[in-house]
Amino acid sequence: MPVRHIPNVLTTLRLLAVPVFAALMIGADGGTSPAAAVVFAFAAVTDFLDGELSRRFDAQSRYGRVLDPIADRLLIDVAVVLLWWDDRVPLVLMLIVLARDAILLFSLLFGRGRTLGIRVNVAGKAGTLVTMIGLLLAIVTPRGAIATQIVLWSGVALLVLGGLIYARTLRRLRS
C-alpha cells in the first residue's frame, strides 16, 4: 500500500472503532471497561498519526479533509454521551461538546466550511488531545475523580476556544 493512503486507512479505522467502543461501553459494568479504554486509546492515537503522516508525506486528500474531523467528533461525541449516561461526565459538559460539534459539522456540511474543510488551529488540536485524555481517564477512573474532571473541563475549554477561532477564520474568509 502506498504511504499516501495510510492516513485515510487510519481515519477509516477510527470510524470503525467507534461502534466497537460504544458496544464495549454499553456492555461495561459500571461504566469502566479496560477493553473500551484500549479501543478508545487506539482510535485517539490514529487521530494524531493520520494527521502527522498526512503532513509529513504530503498526503492530504478530500477524503481526509472531510472524514477526519467527522471521525474525531464522532469518537468524542459517542464517548461523552455514553459517559454522561453512566454519570461519569456532567450534563453541561456533554451539552457544550455536542453543541460545539453540531455547529462545526453544520459548517462542514452546509456552510462555508464545506468548500474550505476544517482548518486546524492549535487550540482545537490541543482541545481534542486534552479532551480525549480526559475521556480516557473517565473510562478507567472512579466516578467523580477530580483530576479527570480538571482534564475534561480543560479540554472542553480549549475545544470551545478552537471553535471560536475557526468561526472567526470562516468569517474573515467570507468577507
N, CA, C and O of each residue as an XYZ file, in Angstrom:
700
protein
N       0.854     -1.179      0.000
C       0.000      0.000      0.000
C       0.899      1.242      0.000
O       1.830      1.340      0.799
N       0.614      2.183     -0.897
C       1.397      3.415     -0.915
C       1.222      4.201      0.388
O       0.146      4.213      0.985
N       2.289      4.845      0.805
C       2.286      5.606      2.056
C       1.194      6.671      2.052
O       0.617      6.961      3.101
N       0.904      7.250      0.911
C      -0.079      8.337      0.846
C      -1.489      7.882      1.243
O      -2.336      8.714      1.566
N      -1.749      6.561      1.221
C      -3.068      6.040      1.588
C      -3.199      5.740      3.088
O      -4.310      5.578      3.594
N      -2.085      5.667      3.784
C      -2.121      5.292      5.203
C      -2.967      6.253      6.047
O      -3.739      5.782      6.883
N      -2.859      7.580      5.868
C      -3.727      8.457      6.681
C      -5.216      8.164      6.505
O      -5.970      8.198      7.478
N      -5.646      7.876      5.278
C      -7.064      7.571      5.054
C      -7.449      6.231      5.668
O      -8.566      6.073      6.160
N      -6.547      5.278      5.644
C      -6.803      3.986      6.281
C      -6.963      4.186      7.789
O      -7.851      3.598      8.406
N      -6.101      5.019      8.379
C      -6.197      5.282      9.821
C      -7.508      5.983     10.172
O      -8.130      5.662     11.184
N      -7.928      6.932      9.345
C      -9.216      7.600      9.569
C     -10.356      6.592      9.495
O     -11.274      6.628     10.315
N     -10.302      5.696      8.518
C     -11.337      4.666      8.377
C     -11.341      3.732      9.590
O     -12.405      3.364     10.088
N     -10.157      3.350     10.060
C     -10.076      2.503     11.254
C     -10.682      3.207     12.469
O     -11.343      2.575     13.294
N     -10.452      4.520     12.575
C     -11.036      5.275     13.695
C     -12.561      5.263     13.597
O     -13.247      5.085     14.604
N     -13.086      5.450     12.402
C     -14.546      5.394     12.222
C     -15.090      4.018     12.593
O     -16.135      3.910     13.234
N     -14.381      2.974     12.190
C     -14.827      1.615     12.504
C     -14.687      1.285     13.990
O     -15.408      0.431     14.505
N     -13.771      1.951     14.674
C     -13.572      1.704     16.105
C     -14.710      2.277     16.948
O     -14.950      1.803     18.059
N     -15.411      3.284     16.439
C     -16.460      3.941     17.229
C     -17.560      2.969     17.647
O     -17.877      2.919     18.836
N     -18.161      2.192     16.742
C     -19.207      1.263     17.213
C     -18.664      0.160     18.119
O     -19.372     -0.310     19.009
N     -17.429     -0.253     17.904
C     -16.820     -1.256     18.788
C     -16.673     -0.674     20.187
O     -17.020     -1.315     21.178
N     -16.153      0.553     20.254
C     -16.018      1.249     21.531
C     -17.382      1.375     22.215
O     -17.522      1.086     23.403
N     -18.383      1.809     21.445
C     -19.726      2.001     22.007
C     -20.280      0.691     22.566
O     -20.838      0.672     23.664
N     -20.129     -0.394     21.823
C     -20.636     -1.689     22.295
C     -19.938     -2.113     23.586
O     -20.578     -2.631     24.502
N     -18.643     -1.896     23.655
C     -17.901     -2.260     24.864
C     -18.324     -1.401     26.060
O     -18.429     -1.899     27.181
N     -18.565     -0.114     25.815
C     -19.008      0.768     26.908
C     -20.412      0.410     27.374
O     -20.687      0.385     28.574
N     -21.288      0.137     26.435
C     -22.665     -0.205     26.798
C     -22.688     -1.494     27.613
O     -23.487     -1.635     28.539
N     -21.811     -2.428     27.268
C     -21.752     -3.690     27.991
C     -20.914     -3.652     29.253
O     -20.812     -4.654     29.961
N     -20.305     -2.495     29.547
C     -19.407     -2.389     30.702
C     -20.185     -2.371     32.004
O     -21.300     -1.854     32.081
N     -19.583     -2.936     33.003
C     -20.172     -2.946     34.336
C     -19.797     -1.659     35.055
O     -18.635     -1.461     35.409
N     -20.754     -0.798     35.268
C     -20.492      0.445     35.981
C     -19.722      1.478     35.190
O     -19.195      2.430     35.767
N     -19.644      1.311     33.872
C     -19.008      2.321     33.040
C     -17.507      2.204     32.917
O     -16.912      2.935     32.125
N     -16.866      1.321     33.660
C     -15.432      1.130     33.477
C     -15.221     -0.098     32.623
O     -15.804     -1.153     32.874
N     -14.387      0.045     31.616
C     -14.128     -1.068     30.717
C     -12.711     -0.951     30.177
O     -12.434     -0.095     29.337
N     -11.819     -1.800     30.652
C     -10.458     -1.776     30.097
C     -10.449     -1.991     28.583
O      -9.668     -1.360     27.871
N     -11.316     -2.882     28.088
C     -11.362     -3.142     26.644
C     -11.811     -1.890     25.886
O     -11.234     -1.557     24.851
N     -12.831     -1.197     26.391
C     -13.284      0.046     25.755
C     -12.184      1.101     25.812
O     -12.003      1.868     24.866
N     -11.452      1.138     26.921
C     -10.354      2.092     27.051
C      -9.278      1.833     25.999
O      -8.735      2.773     25.418
N      -8.974      0.572     25.755
C      -7.964      0.230     24.744
C      -8.436      0.642     23.352
O      -7.666      1.220     22.584
N      -9.683      0.351     23.023
C     -10.219      0.727     21.712
C     -10.244      2.248     21.573
O      -9.877      2.778     20.525
N     -10.670      2.948     22.615
C     -10.700      4.409     22.579
C      -9.288      4.959     22.398
O      -9.072      5.844     21.570
N      -8.327      4.446     23.160
C      -6.942      4.916     23.064
C      -6.381      4.663     21.664
O      -5.702      5.522     21.100
N      -6.664      3.486     21.105
C      -6.228      3.180     19.745
C      -6.806      4.203     18.767
O      -6.081      4.756     17.940
N      -8.102      4.451     18.865
C      -8.753      5.398     17.958
C      -8.181      6.800     18.129
O      -7.981      7.513     17.146
N      -7.919      7.197     19.365
C      -7.348      8.528     19.625
C      -5.952      8.649     19.013
O      -5.608      9.680     18.435
N      -5.160      7.601     19.143
C      -3.803      7.634     18.575
C      -3.863      7.734     17.048
O      -3.039      8.419     16.442
N      -4.832      7.057     16.421
C      -4.936      7.147     14.958
C      -5.219      8.576     14.522
O      -4.824      8.976     13.427
N      -5.900      9.354     15.365
C      -6.179     10.748     15.024
C      -4.882     11.522     14.844
O      -4.735     12.285     13.889
N      -3.964     11.330     15.742
C      -2.723     12.089     15.672
C      -1.763     11.498     14.637
O      -1.003     12.236     14.010
N      -1.790     10.191     14.455
C      -0.934      9.572     13.443
C      -1.355      9.959     12.032
O      -0.505     10.272     11.198
N      -2.660      9.941     11.754
C      -3.077     10.251     10.383
C      -2.739     11.681     10.007
O      -2.334     11.949      8.876
N      -2.901     12.595     10.943
C      -2.545     13.983     10.657
C      -1.056     14.167     10.435
O      -0.637     14.857      9.506
N      -0.267     13.551     11.286
C       1.189     13.649     11.166
C       1.673     13.040      9.855
O       2.469     13.653      9.143
N       1.199     11.842      9.532
C       1.615     11.192      8.288
C       1.145     11.972      7.064
O       1.865     12.085      6.071
N      -0.058     12.500      7.148
C      -0.600     13.279      6.042
C       0.270     14.500      5.751
O       0.561     14.805      4.595
N       0.678     15.189      6.805
C       1.533     16.372      6.611
C       2.949     15.976      6.185
O       3.522     16.575      5.274
N       3.502     14.971      6.845
C       4.882     14.566      6.578
C       5.072     14.064      5.145
O       6.089     14.355      4.515
N       4.108     13.321      4.637
C       4.239     12.745      3.305
C       3.415     13.486      2.257
O       3.206     12.987      1.152
N       2.953     14.674      2.612
C       2.151     15.489      1.705
C       1.044     14.642      1.068
O       0.889     14.590     -0.152
N       0.282     13.979      1.948
C      -0.743     13.029      1.502
C      -2.143     13.500      1.869
O      -3.002     12.680      2.191
N      -2.388     14.809      1.826
C      -3.725     15.297      2.122
C      -4.666     14.900      0.990
O      -4.282     14.848     -0.178
N      -5.913     14.622      1.375
C      -6.916     14.253      0.377
C      -8.259     14.838      0.794
O      -8.454     15.211      1.951
N      -9.165     14.913     -0.144
C     -10.520     15.386      0.177
C     -11.171     14.429      1.188
O     -11.851     14.872      2.113
N     -10.966     13.142      1.013
C     -11.485     12.141      1.948
C     -11.039     12.476      3.377
O     -11.860     12.518      4.294
N      -9.761     12.708      3.555
C      -9.229     13.016      4.880
C      -9.711     14.348      5.414
O     -10.025     14.470      6.598
N      -9.773     15.354      4.541
C     -10.223     16.679      4.987
C     -11.660     16.638      5.492
O     -12.016     17.362      6.421
N     -12.482     15.793      4.880
C     -13.890     15.712      5.284
C     -14.086     14.696      6.412
O     -14.704     15.014      7.428
N     -13.569     13.487      6.243
C     -13.881     12.431      7.204
C     -13.047     12.478      8.480
O     -13.517     12.023      9.523
N     -11.829     13.011      8.434
C     -11.020     13.062      9.651
C     -11.711     13.849     10.769
O     -11.834     13.333     11.880
N     -12.166     15.081     10.512
C     -12.852     15.788     11.607
C     -14.162     15.130     12.020
O     -14.543     15.201     13.188
N     -14.857     14.492     11.082
C     -16.092     13.794     11.436
C     -15.766     12.600     12.330
O     -16.460     12.358     13.318
N     -14.723     11.858     11.992
C     -14.323     10.706     12.812
C     -13.925     11.157     14.217
O     -14.286     10.512     15.202
N     -13.185     12.260     14.311
C     -12.789     12.789     15.622
C     -14.010     13.154     16.447
O     -14.138     12.753     17.604
N     -14.900     13.914     15.841
C     -16.083     14.380     16.560
C     -16.963     13.198     16.946
O     -17.502     13.164     18.052
N     -17.113     12.242     16.060
C     -17.946     11.076     16.355
C     -17.382     10.290     17.545
O     -18.129      9.890     18.438
N     -16.078     10.073     17.551
C     -15.449      9.366     18.661
C     -15.676     10.108     19.977
O     -16.079      9.507     20.973
N     -15.421     11.392     19.976
C     -15.586     12.190     21.196
C     -17.052     12.257     21.598
O     -17.380     12.089     22.772
N     -17.931     12.500     20.641
C     -19.350     12.660     20.970
C     -19.974     11.369     21.504
O     -20.741     11.400     22.467
N     -19.648     10.248     20.885
C     -20.169      8.968     21.383
C     -19.635      8.726     22.798
O     -20.384      8.319     23.686
N     -18.353      8.976     23.001
C     -17.763      8.763     24.334
C     -18.417      9.663     25.367
O     -18.750      9.201     26.458
N     -18.607     10.932     25.051
C     -19.152     11.861     26.053
C     -20.605     11.518     26.377
O     -21.021     11.636     27.530
N     -21.379     11.096     25.384
C     -22.775     10.717     25.642
C     -22.825      9.460     26.516
O     -23.569      9.416     27.496
N     -22.046      8.451     26.169
C     -22.064      7.216     26.958
C     -21.536      7.442     28.375
O     -22.043      6.854     29.331
N     -20.534      8.278     28.506
C     -20.002      8.563     29.848
C     -20.980      9.425     30.658
O     -21.059      9.285     31.879
N     -21.713     10.302     29.996
C     -22.757     11.061     30.703
C     -23.852     10.092     31.157
O     -24.319     10.165     32.294
N     -24.256      9.192     30.270
C     -25.305      8.233     30.587
C     -24.941      7.425     31.832
O     -25.805      7.065     32.631
N     -23.660      7.153     31.978
C     -23.194      6.387     33.131
C     -22.776      7.301     34.288
O     -22.150      6.843     35.244
N     -23.118      8.582     34.204
C     -22.846      9.547     35.270
C     -21.349      9.731     35.531
O     -20.918      9.882     36.675
N     -20.567      9.717     34.447
C     -19.122      9.912     34.581
C     -18.681     11.275     34.069
O     -17.578     11.722     34.381
N     -19.516     11.935     33.295
C     -19.265     13.331     32.898
C     -20.544     14.125     33.141
O     -21.643     13.589     33.004
N     -20.405     15.388     33.496
C     -21.595     16.199     33.774
C     -22.403     16.509     32.519
O     -21.858     16.576     31.417
N     -23.699     16.694     32.699
C     -24.607     17.034     31.617
C     -24.142     18.290     30.877
O     -24.148     18.318     29.646
N     -23.746     19.311     31.606
C     -23.344     20.574     30.980
C     -22.144     20.369     30.063
O     -22.093     20.938     28.972
N     -21.190     19.569     30.494
C     -20.021     19.293     29.661
C     -20.457     18.591     28.380
O     -20.012     18.946     27.288
N     -21.319     17.602     28.514
C     -21.798     16.890     27.332
C     -22.506     17.845     26.371
O     -22.266     17.799     25.165
N     -23.371     18.705     26.895
C     -24.122     19.627     26.042
C     -23.202     20.613     25.329
O     -23.427     20.933     24.162
N     -22.176     21.096     26.012
C     -21.215     22.020     25.386
C     -20.494     21.319     24.239
O     -20.380     21.867     23.142
N     -20.012     20.117     24.493
C     -19.285     19.372     23.458
C     -20.198     19.098     22.264
O     -19.800     19.314     21.120
N     -21.405     18.628     22.519
C     -22.322     18.300     21.424
C     -22.733     19.547     20.640
O     -22.822     19.499     19.414
N     -22.983     20.654     21.325
C     -23.365     21.892     20.634
C     -22.221     22.390     19.755
O     -22.431     22.758     18.599
N     -21.029     22.399     20.305
C     -19.862     22.853     19.541
C     -19.671     21.983     18.301
O     -19.417     22.494     17.210
N     -19.794     20.675     18.473
C     -19.576     19.765     17.363
C     -20.698     19.840     16.339
O     -20.447     19.685     15.143
N     -21.926     20.072     16.779
C     -23.046     20.229     15.840
C     -22.834     21.462     14.967
O     -23.083     21.422     13.762
N     -22.382     22.540     15.561
C     -22.107     23.763     14.803
C     -20.978     23.520     13.810
O     -21.065     23.931     12.653
N     -19.924     22.857     14.258
C     -18.788     22.544     13.397
C     -19.226     21.655     12.234
O     -18.862     21.911     11.086
N     -20.001     20.619     12.524
C     -20.474     19.706     11.496
C     -21.403     20.421     10.505
O     -21.314     20.205      9.296
N     -22.282     21.262     11.021
C     -23.179     22.024     10.146
C     -22.369     22.882      9.185
O     -22.665     22.944      7.992
N     -21.345     23.543      9.714
C     -20.483     24.371      8.873
C     -19.787     23.533      7.815
O     -19.664     23.949      6.662
N     -19.333     22.355      8.210
C     -18.610     21.489      7.288
C     -19.526     20.951      6.192
O     -19.110     20.839      5.038
N     -20.764     20.617      6.540
C     -21.674     20.018      5.570
C     -22.442     21.027      4.724
O     -22.700     20.783      3.545
N     -22.810     22.167      5.325
C     -23.706     23.082      4.628
C     -23.182     24.506      4.508
O     -23.673     25.271      3.678
N     -22.228     24.865      5.291
C     -21.773     26.249      5.325
C     -20.485     26.462      4.569
O     -20.118     25.699      3.675
N     -19.816     27.519      4.955
C     -18.551     27.913      4.330
C     -17.487     26.831      4.492
O     -16.613     26.690      3.636
N     -17.552     26.071      5.573
C     -16.587     25.017      5.810
C     -16.655     23.895      4.782
O     -15.711     23.119      4.639
N     -17.793     23.810      4.054
C     -17.952     22.758      3.049
C     -16.887     22.865      1.965
O     -16.340     21.853      1.528
N     -16.594     24.080      1.531
C     -15.591     24.253      0.489
C     -14.185     24.385      1.054
O     -13.205     24.117      0.359
N     -14.084     24.795      2.306
C     -12.769     25.026      2.897
C     -12.270     23.861      3.739
O     -11.069     23.748      3.981
N     -13.169     22.997      4.188
C     -12.777     21.940      5.114
C     -12.558     22.542      6.494
O     -12.832     23.719      6.726
N     -12.071     21.732      7.383
C     -11.787     22.195      8.737
C     -10.345     22.648      8.777
O      -9.432     21.856      8.544
N     -10.140     23.906      9.070
C      -8.789     24.442      9.209
C      -8.360     24.231     10.656
O      -8.882     24.868     11.571
N      -7.418     23.342     10.845
C      -6.965     23.006     12.195
C      -6.238     24.196     12.808
O      -5.405     24.831     12.161
N      -6.566     24.491     14.065
C      -5.821     25.506     14.788
C      -5.275     24.866     16.067
O      -5.754     23.823     16.512
N      -4.279     25.505     16.636
C      -3.579     24.928     17.781
C      -4.533     24.682     18.947
O      -4.450     23.640     19.598
N      -5.427     25.614     19.217
C      -6.350     25.455     20.345
C      -7.275     24.260     20.123
O      -7.524     23.489     21.049
N      -7.782     24.102     18.907
C      -8.665     22.983     18.605
C      -7.939     21.649     18.696
O      -8.479     20.677     19.225
N      -6.712     21.603     18.178
C      -5.931     20.365     18.239
C      -5.597     20.019     19.687
O      -5.712     18.865     20.101
N      -5.183     21.023     20.452
C      -4.876     20.790     21.872
C      -6.143     20.372     22.622
O      -6.101     19.497     23.487
N      -7.265     21.004     22.285
C      -8.533     20.656     22.923
C      -8.937     19.223     22.637
O      -9.428     18.525     23.524
N      -8.735     18.777     21.399
C      -9.046     17.394     21.053
C      -8.168     16.438     21.855
O      -8.659     15.456     22.412
N      -6.876     16.725     21.912
C      -5.947     15.874     22.655
C      -6.314     15.804     24.139
O      -6.421     14.717     24.706
N      -6.505     16.963     24.761
C      -6.793     17.002     26.203
C      -8.160     16.380     26.492
O      -8.321     15.682     27.493
N      -9.136     16.625     25.630
C     -10.458     16.024     25.821
C     -10.393     14.509     25.690
O     -11.014     13.792     26.475
N      -9.645     14.016     24.706
C      -9.514     12.565     24.550
C      -8.825     11.943     25.769
O      -9.209     10.863     26.219
N      -7.823     12.617     26.294
C      -7.174     12.125     27.515
C      -8.168     12.122     28.673
O      -8.229     11.159     29.437
N      -8.941     13.190     28.804
C      -9.944     13.268     29.863
C     -11.006     12.193     29.743
O     -11.416     11.604     30.744
N     -11.457     11.932     28.511
C     -12.459     10.888     28.311
C     -11.874      9.510     28.623
O     -12.546      8.667     29.218
N     -10.641      9.290     28.227
C      -9.980      8.023     28.560
C      -9.886      7.861     30.071
O     -10.140      6.779     30.601
N      -9.523      8.930     30.759
C      -9.483      8.872     32.225
C     -10.864      8.582     32.803
O     -10.992      7.823     33.764
N     -11.899      9.188     32.215
C     -13.261      8.964     32.713
C     -13.698      7.512     32.527
O     -14.528      7.008     33.284
N     -13.140      6.844     31.521
C     -13.482      5.447     31.279
C     -12.869      4.549     32.357
O     -13.471      3.549     32.748
N     -11.674      4.903     32.839
C     -10.935      3.972     33.705
C     -10.833      4.400     35.171
O     -10.381      3.616     36.006
N     -11.244      5.622     35.497
C     -11.133      6.068     36.886
C     -12.498      6.029     37.565
O     -13.526      5.957     36.891
N     -12.512      6.076     38.894
C     -13.795      6.095     39.610
C     -14.607      7.347     39.254
O     -14.044      8.388     38.913
N     -15.919      7.230     39.339
C     -16.805      8.374     39.087
C     -16.394      9.577     39.935
O     -16.050      9.448     41.110
N     -16.440     10.744     39.302
C     -16.214     11.993     40.022
C     -14.770     12.284     40.380
O     -14.514     13.200     41.161
N     -13.813     11.537     39.837
C     -12.405     11.791     40.142
C     -12.053     13.233     39.751
O     -12.263     13.646     38.610
N     -11.528     13.970     40.692
C     -11.253     15.401     40.491
C     -10.261     15.626     39.349
O     -10.472     16.504     38.512
N      -9.190     14.848     39.308
C      -8.190     15.024     38.247
C      -8.826     14.830     36.868
O      -8.522     15.566     35.929
N      -9.703     13.842     36.757
C     -10.390     13.588     35.490
C     -11.244     14.789     35.098
O     -11.236     15.213     33.942
N     -11.979     15.335     36.062
C     -12.833     16.493     35.775
C     -12.005     17.709     35.342
O     -12.410     18.451     34.447
N     -10.865     17.908     35.969
C      -9.988     19.038     35.601
C      -9.501     18.876     34.164
O      -9.515     19.826     33.382
N      -9.071     17.665     33.830
C      -8.589     17.416     32.465
C      -9.733     17.602     31.466
O      -9.555     18.249     30.434
N     -10.899     17.041     31.766
C     -12.039     17.170     30.853
C     -12.438     18.627     30.622
O     -12.597     19.049     29.477
N     -12.598     19.394     31.693
C     -13.010     20.789     31.546
C     -11.945     21.624     30.847
O     -12.270     22.555     30.110
N     -10.676     21.296     31.072
C      -9.601     22.000     30.358
C      -9.689     21.711     28.864
O      -9.553     22.615     28.039
N      -9.917     20.449     28.525
C     -10.054     20.081     27.123
C     -11.243     20.753     26.464
O     -11.146     21.235     25.336
N     -12.363     20.785     27.166
C     -13.566     21.408     26.606
C     -13.358     22.911     26.418
O     -13.808     23.478     25.422
N     -12.690     23.549     27.353
C     -12.392     24.980     27.205
C     -11.551     25.225     25.949
O     -11.800     26.173     25.204
N     -10.564     24.372     25.723
C      -9.738     24.509     24.523
C     -10.537     24.211     23.253
O     -10.337     24.867     22.230
N     -11.437     23.229     23.310
C     -12.289     22.943     22.153
C     -13.166     24.145     21.797
O     -13.309     24.494     20.625
N     -13.742     24.765     22.810
C     -14.584     25.944     22.570
C     -13.744     27.078     21.981
O     -14.162     27.738     21.029
N     -12.570     27.298     22.547
C     -11.676     28.328     22.006
C     -11.319     28.007     20.553
O     -11.344     28.894     19.699
N     -10.990     26.757     20.273
C     -10.687     26.354     18.901
C     -11.863     26.590     17.972
O     -11.672     27.016     16.833
N     -13.080     26.320     18.437
C     -14.283     26.564     17.645
C     -14.486     28.040     17.357
O     -14.894     28.413     16.256
N     -14.203     28.881     18.344
C     -14.324     30.330     18.139
C     -13.296     30.833     17.129
O     -13.601     31.685     16.294
N     -12.088     30.305     17.209
C     -11.046     30.687     16.250
C     -11.446     30.240     14.844
O     -11.269     30.986     13.882
N     -11.979     29.038     14.725
C     -12.439     28.529     13.434
C     -13.548     29.424     12.871
O     -13.523     29.774     11.691
N     -14.516     29.792     13.710
C     -15.617     30.652     13.265
C     -15.097     32.006     12.801
O     -15.544     32.538     11.785
N     -14.152     32.555     13.550
C     -13.575     33.853     13.162
C     -12.841     33.734     11.821
O     -12.919     34.635     10.987
N     -12.137     32.629     11.620
C     -11.431     32.405     10.361
C     -12.409     32.327      9.197
O     -12.177     32.925      8.147
N     -13.499     31.592      9.381
C     -14.510     31.497      8.319
C     -15.119     32.857      8.009
O     -15.342     33.196      6.847
N     -15.387     33.639      9.064
C     -15.971     34.969      8.873
C     -15.028     35.849      8.065
O     -15.464     36.572      7.169
N     -13.731     35.790      8.380
C     -12.741     36.586      7.638
C     -12.636     36.160      6.189
O     -12.496     37.002      5.302
N     -12.703     34.866      5.941
C     -12.607     34.358      4.584
C     -13.832     34.716      3.754
O     -13.751     34.863      2.535
N     -14.963     34.854      4.430
C     -16.203     35.195      3.746
C     -16.200     36.650      3.300
O     -16.818     36.987      2.290
N     -15.512     37.516      4.039
C     -15.535     38.939      3.678
C     -14.549     39.288      2.615
O     -14.459     40.448      2.214
